[in-house]
Structure formats: structure tokens, C-alpha cells
């Protein structure tokens, strides 16, 4: 696809309802612009803007109508996110909403979509319950869920292993550990989670939980693994500083954003699963994203940049397929819809509107050519291998 690029076009998404007319297609981006996940949110916003640009050929129009993005800040607070989404639907007359970053905020926003009978496309919040027991028919999700993370992570562990988990003490962390435990039971029953540690999301001192984990694992025979499920400032470096290797304990950190991955250069050979790394997918859309992002921002696109881009493409393709912004037509069009993203094809599963997608098994490189040359691909894990149960009850 050829893009008629313009810097002005990138900002032609009038950031506020005051610029919109009744004929415009209004998309509310309700996300964590401020708060502890601000870095993730910035990436998501950049990716969403670039995705709209790409998917509309640079015109920022659909069905002959201008696209207007209305930005709302959840501050990573569930009550604020709920109120902001209600304002977007009720006051700003948004046709569709996208966001947020924080899973707890996402869960608070789901009933608002149902109340206003408007589509909420969740990106990048991860908790299983969003498309699980808290789901409603107005909710779609382009981001992966905890089970997709878990199944991909389980695919990287082979043979006998004793595993301890360190996770944040809220929906993201607890759903993640639960999903990982269930995924291991199916993929590799010889690897077992024998201990779980949950710490507040803002924890900076990991001495106490690490000592408890080391005590549990140190005398176990065979492979010993400390698995980490963490958003925001990552504990990997601090944990490595406590010398887990003296007990034969290896760390399985999972994927993360590039600034975090850069701090792991000394831990070459460590493996895990990741949602996206700019050098892995081989397709025209990712090529464009990488090239344009490097040109505009001086570095490759990141984890949540690709997610925001995917969400934008899903919005555009859904509206085009529906030929309308009518909610019922959108739902009918998007259920079962396949669409291209920087990481390849995604498909919204009809039963719970979760995007089924490929994941990646990575290894931290021993020889890195530059500051962003961080990971090597062990294997692309196709969506067909990621057995993700349908968890909603509706």
C-alpha cells in the first residue's frame, strides 16, 4: 500500500470533540496518558495514529467522512477510566472507543460499553477476564490475553522444571499466573509451578519475595526457573543482582518494551515468549512501520506501538466491512473478521471477540550489532498452536 505521507496528516486527527462535526467518524482513544504505564500509553498512541494513517492511505477518511480521534486520559485509575469512557460515548458521541493500557481500568470500562451499546476495542490491556467472565458482546480485543502469553511461554519450557512465579498483585499478574499454570498442565506437565509470589504493582525492593523464592527453589532437583509477569519498571536486573545462578535458578522474564530489553544485555541466552519484536515479522505492513517509525522517532517501533497500529487497522477494516458506524453492523462485521497487522494476520474469534494471533519464542542475543539489536528469533509460534479456551459465560 502506498502512503501519501504528511506530517500534518499525522496530526489531522483533531484531538478533541470540539473539532468534530456531526458527519465525522469519532473514535475515542481512552488510555493511560498519565500514571505508571505512561510509557506504554505513548507507544500505543503513536502506533494507533500511524495505523490509521496506513490503513486509510494517508487520507484519514472513511466512507467519505473525516476521522476524528478524541483522546481521554484514564490516569491508570479504574473510576477515572469508567467516567472518561462514559463521557466519550455520551457527551462526545464517539462511534467506537479504543483502550486502555491497565487491565484493572479495562475491567471497569467494560460495563460502560454495554450500557451505551457501543463497541470498545481493548488495546493493550491483557487480563483474561476482559474477554472472559467479565466480557460482553460490545467488547473486542486486538491485544493478546494472559492465556496467549502463558501458552506461548509454556511452549518455551521443555522437560522437568520447578517454577516459582513473581507477579504483580492485580488482575494482570494474577490472571497471568493462573493462565500459565493451566497452559503448563497441557503443554508440559513435567514443568510445575510450585510457588507464587504477588507484590504490589509499585514495588521497587524485591529482596523479600526473591529470598522466599530462592528458599523454595534452591534444593529442587533439575531445572529451576523464576518466571516473571510484570508491567512497568521491570525487576529483572534487580533479581539478577541477587545472584540466583548460585542456586542454579534461571530467569524467564517474558517479553517487554525495548528500553527494558536493553537492560538485559548481560543475560544473553535467556529465553521467553514475546508479543512483538520489530525484527521478527516479515511482511509489508511491518516493513512500513519500522521504516517510518525509525524516520520519525529515531528508533524501531516497540511492543505497544505494534499493538496500537493493529487496533487502528481493526477499526478501519471493521468500519469498511460494515459500511457504517452503526454498532450492530460493526459487531456483525467484526465477528470472525481477519485483518493484517504488523505481526501478521489476526482474527477476531466469534465467541469472545479475542484476536487470535502469532507469538514469538525469543533468545537474548550474545552478539548485538547496535543498541536495538537485542533478540534472536527461536521460533514463531503460530496462532493454530496457541490453544486458548473460551472463557466467557454468555
C-alpha positions as CSV (number, residue, x, y, z in Angstrom):
1,X,0.0,0.0,0.0
2,X,1.4,3.4,-0.9
3,X,1.0,6.1,1.8
4,X,0.7,9.8,0.9
5,X,2.8,10.8,4.0
6,X,2.3,14.2,5.5
7,X,3.4,15.3,9.0
8,X,0.2,17.4,9.1
9,X,-1.8,14.3,8.3
10,X,-0.5,12.6,11.3
11,X,-2.0,15.4,13.4
12,X,-5.1,15.8,11.4
13,X,-6.9,13.6,13.9
14,X,-8.4,16.6,15.7
15,X,-7.6,15.7,19.3
16,X,-10.9,16.7,20.8
17,X,-14.6,16.7,20.1
18,X,-14.5,20.5,19.6
19,X,-13.0,20.0,16.1
20,X,-15.6,17.4,15.1
21,X,-18.7,17.8,13.0
22,X,-21.8,15.5,13.1
23,X,-20.7,13.8,9.9
24,X,-17.3,12.9,11.2
25,X,-16.4,9.4,12.4
26,X,-15.4,9.9,16.0
27,X,-13.0,7.4,17.7
28,X,-12.3,7.8,21.4
29,X,-8.9,6.7,22.5
30,X,-9.3,6.2,26.2
31,X,-6.0,5.3,27.6
32,X,-3.4,5.8,30.4
33,X,-1.8,9.0,29.1
34,X,-0.5,9.7,32.7
35,X,0.3,7.4,35.5
36,X,2.7,4.4,36.0
37,X,2.0,3.0,32.5
38,X,2.5,6.2,30.6
39,X,5.4,4.9,28.6
40,X,3.2,2.0,27.3
41,X,0.4,4.5,26.5
42,X,2.7,6.8,24.5
43,X,3.7,3.9,22.3
44,X,0.1,2.8,21.9
45,X,-0.9,6.3,20.8
46,X,1.9,6.6,18.3
47,X,1.1,3.2,16.9
48,X,-2.6,4.0,16.7
49,X,-2.0,7.2,14.8
50,X,0.4,5.6,12.4
51,X,-2.0,2.7,11.9
52,X,-4.9,5.0,10.9
53,X,-2.6,6.7,8.5
54,X,-1.5,3.5,6.9
55,X,-5.0,1.9,6.8
56,X,-6.6,5.0,5.2
57,X,-3.7,5.6,2.7
58,X,-2.8,8.8,4.5
59,X,-6.3,10.4,3.9
60,X,-7.6,10.0,7.4
61,X,-11.1,9.4,5.9
62,X,-13.5,6.5,5.7
63,X,-16.8,6.2,3.9
64,X,-16.2,9.8,2.7
65,X,-16.1,11.0,6.3
66,X,-13.2,12.5,8.2
67,X,-11.7,10.5,11.1
68,X,-11.5,12.4,14.4
69,X,-9.7,10.9,17.4
70,X,-10.9,12.1,20.8
71,X,-8.2,11.5,23.5
72,X,-9.2,10.7,27.1
73,X,-6.8,10.1,30.0
74,X,-7.7,7.3,32.4
75,X,-4.7,8.2,34.7
76,X,-4.5,4.4,35.2
77,X,-7.4,4.7,37.6
78,X,-10.5,2.5,37.1
79,X,-13.0,5.1,38.3
80,X,-11.5,7.7,36.0
81,X,-11.4,5.3,33.0
82,X,-15.0,4.4,33.5
83,X,-16.1,8.1,33.7
84,X,-14.0,9.1,30.7
85,X,-15.4,6.3,28.5
86,X,-18.9,7.3,29.6
87,X,-18.1,10.9,28.6
88,X,-16.7,9.8,25.3
89,X,-19.8,7.9,24.4
90,X,-22.4,10.2,26.0
91,X,-21.0,13.7,25.6
92,X,-18.7,13.4,22.6
93,X,-20.9,10.9,20.7
94,X,-17.9,8.6,19.9
95,X,-18.8,5.9,17.4
96,X,-16.2,3.5,18.8
97,X,-13.6,3.5,21.6
98,X,-10.2,2.0,21.9
99,X,-8.1,1.4,25.1
100,X,-7.0,1.2,27.8
101,X,-3.5,0.1,28.9
102,X,-4.2,-1.0,32.5
103,X,-6.2,-4.2,32.9
104,X,-8.0,-3.0,36.1
105,X,-9.1,0.1,34.2
106,X,-10.2,-2.1,31.3
107,X,-12.4,-4.2,33.5
108,X,-14.1,-1.1,34.9
109,X,-14.8,0.2,31.4
110,X,-16.5,-3.0,30.0
111,X,-19.9,-2.3,31.6
112,X,-19.9,1.2,30.1
113,X,-19.7,-0.2,26.6
114,X,-22.6,-2.4,27.3
115,X,-24.6,0.4,28.9
116,X,-24.1,2.7,25.9
117,X,-24.3,-0.1,23.4
118,X,-21.1,1.0,21.7
119,X,-18.0,-1.1,20.6
120,X,-15.0,-0.9,22.9
121,X,-11.8,-2.3,21.2
122,X,-9.5,-3.2,24.1
123,X,-5.8,-2.5,23.4
124,X,-3.4,-3.2,25.1
125,X,-4.9,-4.5,28.4
126,X,-4.2,-8.2,28.9
127,X,-6.2,-9.7,31.7
128,X,-8.1,-12.9,30.6
129,X,-11.3,-11.7,32.3
130,X,-11.7,-8.9,29.8
131,X,-12.7,-11.4,27.2
132,X,-13.5,-14.0,29.9
133,X,-16.1,-13.9,32.6
134,X,-16.4,-10.0,32.6
135,X,-16.9,-9.8,28.8
136,X,-19.9,-8.5,26.9
137,X,-20.8,-8.6,23.2
138,X,-19.7,-5.0,22.7
139,X,-16.1,-5.8,23.6
140,X,-13.4,-6.8,21.1
141,X,-9.7,-7.1,21.8
142,X,-6.6,-6.8,19.5
143,X,-4.1,-7.2,22.3
144,X,-3.1,-10.7,23.4
145,X,-4.7,-12.1,26.6
146,X,-2.9,-13.6,29.6
147,X,-3.6,-17.1,28.3
148,X,-1.9,-16.4,24.9
149,X,1.1,-15.1,26.8
150,X,1.0,-18.2,29.0
151,X,0.6,-20.8,26.3
152,X,3.4,-19.1,24.3
153,X,5.6,-19.1,27.4
154,X,4.8,-22.7,28.2
155,X,5.9,-23.6,24.7
156,X,9.4,-22.3,25.5
157,X,9.8,-24.6,28.5
158,X,10.6,-28.3,27.9
159,X,11.4,-31.2,30.2
160,X,11.3,-31.3,34.0
161,X,11.2,-27.9,35.8
162,X,10.3,-26.5,39.1
163,X,8.9,-23.0,38.6
164,X,8.3,-20.1,41.0
165,X,6.3,-17.1,39.8
166,X,6.7,-13.4,40.7
167,X,3.8,-11.3,39.5
168,X,2.0,-8.0,40.3
169,X,-0.9,-8.2,42.7
170,X,-3.8,-7.2,40.4
171,X,-5.7,-8.7,37.6
172,X,-2.9,-8.7,35.1
173,X,-0.5,-10.6,37.4
174,X,-3.0,-13.0,38.9
175,X,-4.7,-13.8,35.6
176,X,-1.3,-14.3,34.1
177,X,-0.1,-16.8,36.7
178,X,-3.4,-18.7,36.6
179,X,-3.2,-18.9,32.8
180,X,0.4,-20.0,32.8
181,X,-0.3,-22.8,35.3
182,X,-3.2,-24.1,33.1
183,X,-1.1,-23.8,30.0
184,X,1.8,-25.8,31.5
185,X,-0.6,-28.6,32.6
186,X,-1.5,-29.1,29.0
187,X,1.8,-28.3,27.2
188,X,4.3,-29.8,29.6
189,X,3.0,-31.4,32.8
190,X,6.6,-32.2,33.8
191,X,7.1,-28.5,34.5
192,X,5.2,-27.4,37.6
193,X,4.6,-24.1,39.4
194,X,5.5,-24.8,43.0
195,X,5.4,-21.3,44.4
196,X,3.7,-18.0,43.7
197,X,4.7,-14.5,44.9
198,X,2.5,-11.5,44.4
199,X,3.8,-8.0,45.0
200,X,2.2,-4.5,44.8
201,X,2.5,-3.0,41.3
202,X,4.7,-0.2,42.5
203,X,7.2,-2.5,44.3
204,X,10.9,-1.4,43.9
205,X,12.5,-3.6,46.6
206,X,12.3,-7.3,45.7
207,X,14.6,-8.6,48.4
208,X,11.9,-10.3,50.5
209,X,9.9,-12.0,47.7
210,X,13.2,-13.1,46.0
211,X,14.5,-14.6,49.2
212,X,11.3,-16.6,49.6
213,X,11.5,-17.8,46.0
214,X,15.2,-18.8,46.3
215,X,14.5,-20.7,49.5
216,X,11.7,-22.7,47.8
217,X,13.7,-23.5,44.7
218,X,17.3,-23.9,45.7
219,X,17.2,-27.5,46.8
220,X,14.9,-28.8,44.0
221,X,16.4,-31.2,41.6
222,X,16.8,-30.5,37.9
223,X,15.9,-27.2,36.2
224,X,14.8,-24.4,38.4
225,X,13.0,-21.3,36.9
226,X,11.8,-18.0,38.2
227,X,9.0,-16.8,35.9
228,X,8.2,-13.1,35.9
229,X,4.9,-11.4,34.9
230,X,5.4,-7.7,35.4
231,X,4.3,-4.4,33.7
232,X,6.1,-1.1,34.1
233,X,9.5,-0.9,35.8
234,X,10.8,-4.5,35.5
235,X,12.5,-6.4,38.3
236,X,14.8,-8.5,36.1
237,X,18.0,-6.6,36.7
238,X,17.4,-6.3,40.4
239,X,16.7,-10.1,40.6
240,X,19.8,-10.9,38.6
241,X,21.8,-8.7,41.0
242,X,20.8,-11.1,43.8
243,X,22.8,-13.9,42.1
244,X,20.0,-16.5,41.5
245,X,22.6,-18.5,39.5
246,X,24.3,-19.5,42.7
247,X,21.3,-21.8,43.3
248,X,21.1,-22.8,39.6
249,X,18.0,-20.7,39.2
250,X,17.3,-19.2,35.7
251,X,15.0,-16.3,35.0
252,X,12.2,-16.4,32.4
253,X,11.2,-12.8,32.1
254,X,8.8,-12.8,29.2
255,X,8.8,-10.1,26.5
256,X,8.9,-6.4,27.3
257,X,9.5,-2.9,25.8
258,X,12.8,-2.0,24.2
259,X,14.1,0.2,26.9
260,X,13.7,-2.7,29.4
261,X,15.1,-5.2,27.0
262,X,18.2,-3.0,26.6
263,X,19.0,-3.5,30.3
264,X,19.1,-7.3,29.8
265,X,22.1,-7.3,27.5
266,X,24.3,-9.1,30.2
267,X,21.9,-12.0,30.3
268,X,22.5,-13.4,26.9
269,X,20.9,-16.8,26.3
270,X,17.8,-16.1,28.5
271,X,14.7,-17.1,26.7
272,X,11.0,-16.3,26.8
273,X,7.9,-15.5,24.7
274,X,7.0,-12.1,23.3
275,X,4.1,-10.5,21.6
276,X,6.1,-8.5,19.1
277,X,9.7,-7.5,18.4
278,X,10.3,-5.3,15.4
279,X,12.8,-7.6,13.7
280,X,10.7,-10.8,13.8
281,X,7.7,-10.3,11.5
282,X,8.3,-10.3,7.7
283,X,5.5,-8.5,5.9
284,X,5.0,-5.2,4.1
285,X,3.0,-3.6,6.9
286,X,5.7,-4.2,9.4
287,X,8.4,-3.1,7.0
288,X,6.5,0.3,6.6
289,X,6.0,0.7,10.3
290,X,9.7,0.0,11.1
291,X,11.0,2.3,8.4
292,X,8.6,5.2,9.2
293,X,9.0,4.9,12.9
294,X,12.7,5.0,12.6
295,X,12.5,8.0,10.4
296,X,10.1,9.9,12.7
297,X,11.3,8.8,16.1
298,X,14.9,7.7,15.7
299,X,14.4,4.1,16.8
300,X,12.4,1.0,15.9
301,X,8.8,0.6,16.9
302,X,8.1,-1.1,20.2
303,X,5.8,-3.7,21.7
304,X,2.8,-1.4,22.2
305,X,3.4,0.6,19.1
306,X,2.6,-2.5,17.1
307,X,-0.5,-3.1,19.2
308,X,-1.8,0.4,18.7
309,X,-1.2,0.0,15.0
310,X,-3.1,-3.3,14.9
311,X,-6.1,-1.7,16.8
312,X,-6.2,1.1,14.2
313,X,-6.3,-1.3,11.3
314,X,-9.0,-3.3,13.0
315,X,-11.2,-0.2,13.5
316,X,-10.7,0.9,9.8
317,X,-11.3,-2.6,8.4
318,X,-14.4,-3.1,10.7
319,X,-16.0,0.2,9.6
320,X,-15.2,-0.5,5.9
321,X,-16.6,-4.0,6.1
322,X,-19.7,-2.8,8.0
323,X,-20.1,0.2,5.6
324,X,-21.3,2.1,8.6
325,X,-20.5,3.1,12.2
326,X,-23.8,1.5,13.4
327,X,-22.9,-0.6,16.4
328,X,-24.9,-3.7,15.4
329,X,-23.4,-3.6,11.9
330,X,-20.0,-3.2,13.3
331,X,-20.4,-6.2,15.6
332,X,-21.7,-8.3,12.7
333,X,-18.8,-7.2,10.5
334,X,-16.0,-7.7,13.1
335,X,-17.1,-11.1,14.5
336,X,-14.8,-13.6,12.7
337,X,-13.1,-10.8,10.8
338,X,-9.5,-11.4,9.8
339,X,-7.2,-8.4,9.2
340,X,-3.5,-7.8,8.6
341,X,-1.3,-6.3,11.3
342,X,2.5,-5.6,11.7
343,X,2.8,-9.0,13.3
344,X,0.8,-10.8,10.7
345,X,-2.8,-11.8,10.4
346,X,-5.2,-11.6,13.3
347,X,-8.8,-13.0,13.5
348,X,-11.5,-11.9,16.0
349,X,-12.9,-15.1,17.4
350,X,-16.7,-15.1,17.1
351,X,-17.3,-16.5,20.6
352,X,-15.5,-13.9,22.6
353,X,-14.0,-11.4,20.1
354,X,-10.5,-12.1,21.2
355,X,-7.9,-11.6,18.4
356,X,-6.1,-14.9,17.7
357,X,-2.6,-14.2,16.7
358,X,1.0,-15.5,16.4
359,X,3.6,-15.1,19.2
360,X,7.4,-15.4,19.2
361,X,9.9,-17.5,21.2
362,X,13.0,-15.3,21.7
363,X,16.5,-15.6,23.0
364,X,18.6,-12.6,24.2
365,X,21.4,-12.2,21.7
366,X,25.1,-12.8,22.7
367,X,26.4,-10.6,19.9
368,X,24.4,-7.3,19.4
369,X,25.2,-5.1,16.5
370,X,23.6,-1.9,17.9
371,X,21.6,-0.7,20.8
372,X,18.3,-2.1,19.4
373,X,19.7,-5.4,18.1
374,X,18.6,-7.3,21.2
375,X,16.7,-10.5,20.4
376,X,17.0,-13.5,18.1
377,X,14.0,-15.5,16.9
378,X,14.0,-19.1,18.1
379,X,10.6,-19.8,16.6
380,X,7.4,-18.1,15.5
381,X,4.6,-19.7,17.4
382,X,1.5,-19.8,15.1
383,X,-1.9,-19.0,16.4
384,X,-3.0,-22.5,15.5
385,X,-0.7,-23.9,18.2
386,X,-2.0,-21.5,20.9
387,X,-4.9,-23.3,22.4
388,X,-6.8,-20.5,24.1
389,X,-10.0,-21.7,25.8
390,X,-13.2,-19.7,25.5
391,X,-13.8,-18.3,29.0
392,X,-16.8,-16.1,28.8
393,X,-20.1,-17.4,30.2
394,X,-22.5,-15.7,27.8
